[in-house]
């Protein structure tokens, strides 16, 4: 399991809602359009494929960035340990 940062800038509101629903379905949390997504490499590929089908490649931008295994945490940030099957509320 790896963590990825999925950050997006979607021009049209309807597509932005679709992208948000898709990414938030996998996310631990984040800040509006930048979300931490703890998934396997095969799952991030599925997410990327769905995003490709959703966005307008002429106007929208999505960055998927693998987070380093050892995060640099500043201020009150804490590492969330995620285990397969865990449900976070």
C-alpha positions in Angstrom: 0.0 0.0 0.0 1.3 3.4 -0.9 0.0 6.9 -0.4 -0.6 9.3 -3.3 -1.4 12.9 -3.4 -4.1 13.6 -5.9 -4.4 17.3 -6.7 -6.8 18.7 -9.3 -7.9 21.9 -11.0 -11.1 21.3 -12.9 -12.6 24.2 -14.9 -16.2 23.1 -15.3 -18.3 22.6 -12.1 -20.1 19.4 -13.2 -16.8 17.7 -14.0 -15.3 19.1 -10.8 -18.0 17.4 -8.7 -17.5 14.1 -10.6 -13.7 14.2 -10.0 -14.3 15.1 -6.3 -16.7 12.2 -5.8 -14.3 9.8 -7.4 -11.2 10.9 -5.5 -13.0 11.4 -2.1 -14.2 7.8 -2.4 -10.6 6.7 -1.8 -9.2 9.6 0.2 -8.2 9.7 3.9 -8.6 13.5 3.8 -7.0 16.6 2.4 -7.6 20.2 1.5 -10.4 20.8 -1.1 -8.7 19.7 -4.3 -5.6 18.0 -2.8 -6.3 14.7 -1.2 -4.2 11.9 0.3 -5.2 8.6 -1.2 -3.8 5.4 0.4 -4.1 2.7 -2.3 -2.1 0.1 -4.2 -0.4 0.9 -7.5 -3.1 -1.1 -9.3 -5.8 0.9 -7.6 -4.2 4.2 -8.5 -4.1 3.1 -12.1 -7.9 2.4 -12.0 -8.4 5.8 -10.5 -6.2 7.5 -13.1 -8.1 5.6 -15.9 -11.5 6.9 -14.5 -10.1 10.4 -14.2 -8.9 10.3 -17.8 -12.5 9.4 -18.8 -13.9 12.3 -16.7 -11.7 15.3 -17.3 -11.4 17.6 -20.3 -7.7 17.2 -21.2 -7.7 20.6 -22.9 -8.6 22.6 -19.8 -8.4 20.4 -16.7 -5.3 19.3 -14.7 -4.8 16.4 -12.4 -1.5 15.6 -10.6 -1.0 12.2 -9.0 2.1 12.2 -6.9 3.5 9.2 -4.9 4.2 10.4 -1.3 7.6 9.4 0.1 7.6 6.4 2.4 8.9 8.6 5.2 6.8 11.8 5.3 8.2 15.1 6.4 5.5 16.3 8.9 5.5 19.9 10.1 3.4 21.7 12.8 0.5 19.6 14.0 0.6 17.1 11.1 0.6 13.5 12.1 1.2 10.3 10.1 -2.0 8.3 9.7 -1.3 4.5 9.7 -3.7 2.8 7.3 -4.3 -0.9 7.2 -6.2 -2.8 4.5 -9.9 -3.0 5.4 -9.7 -0.1 7.9 -12.7 2.2 7.8 -11.9 5.8 8.8 -14.7 8.2 9.8 
